[in-house]
Amino acid sequence: MTDHAVLSALSNDVGFDVVFSRQLEAHGRPGDIALGLSTSGNSENLLRAFTQAAKQGMRTVGLSGYDGGRMAECPALEHCLVVRSDSVHRIQETQAAVAHALWAGVQAAYRNDVVDHHDASHEDASHEDASHEDASHDQLSHKGAE
C-alpha cells in the first residue's frame, strides 16, 4: 500500500520514477509480495520498484495490459499477468478484479498457514504432555516394581 504523503513528497522532491521503489526499500522485507498495476506495462516507476523488490528478496507480481509492455520482459518480475485488450477500461476493470482475487487467495493461504502452525504447536504441546505423562508413569511403574 502506498503512503500518499510519502508519494507526494518523493514525487515532488526526488522524482516520480522512485516513488514506489523508495517505499519498498524502506518497508519491504524478504518474502513480502510487491504487486504493481500498469495499463501499458511501461511505467518506469513500477519497473524500478520491481527491481528494488527483487533485490530485497520480495515476490514480484505485475498486472499489465495490451501486450504486457516492458513489464512482460522485466527480469525482476516473477509473474506478469497480461490483460490482452486495447480497451483501457477493460484492462483496468480486469486488473481490479484480478488484484482482489489475488488478495483473497493470499489471505486464504495466510489463514490456512496460521491455522496449520497453530494446530502443529498444539500437537507438539500434546506430544510433550503425553511424553511427560509417559515418563511419569514409567517412573511410577519402576518405583512400584521395586
C-alpha positions, -999 to +999 in steps of 0.1 A: +000+000+000+013+034-009+015+062+017+001+092-001+021+118+019+053+099+010+041+096-026+036+133-028+069+142-011+090+118-032+074+128-065+078+165-058+113+164-041+131+134-056+113+123-088+083+103-097+104+074-110+113+064-075+080+069-056+074+031-053+110+018-051+119+041-022+089+029-002+097-007-009+133+000+001+121+014+034+094-011+043+098-042+021+111-075+037+121-108+021+090-128+014+067-098+011+047-095-021+052-064-044+022-061-067+021-034-094-005-025-119+002-006-152-022-003-181+006+000-206+031-021-188+057+006-194+056+025-161+092+033-152+083+038-115+069+002-113+098-013-132+122+003-107+100-009-079+101-045-091+139-043-094+141-030-058+117-056-045+136-085-062+168-071-048+153-073-013+140-109-018+104-099-022+080-118-045+070-097-076+037-098-094+027-073-121-006-068-139-004-051-173-024-045-204-021-045-242+009-068-249+024-065-214+048-038-224+082-036-207+068-054-176+064-086-197+102-086-203+113-073-169+138-098-154+129-087-118+092-095-123+084-131-113+048-131-126+033-108-152-004-112-158-013-095-191-049-084-199-047-086-237-071-058-247-068-025-264-095-010-242-081+010-212-114+005-194-114-033-198-078-035-188-083-016-156-116-033-147-099-067-152-068-057-132-090-046-103-109-079-103-076-099-106-060-079-078-089-086-055-089-123-064-051-125-057-055-107-024-083-131-014-061-160-023-031-147-003-054-141+027-068-176+025-034-191+023-022-170+052-052-181+073-045-217+065-009-213+073-017-197+106-042-225+114-017-252+104+010-236+126-014-232+154-025-269+151+011-280+149+021-262+180-009-277+199+001-312+186+037-306+197+024-295+231+001-325+233+030-348+224+052-332+250+024-336+276+020-372+266+058-378+268+059-363+303+029-384+314+046-415+299+078-406+317+059-400+350+040-433+345+073-451+338+088-436+369+058-447+390+059-481+375+095-485+382+091-473+418+062-497+422+082-526+409+109-520+435 
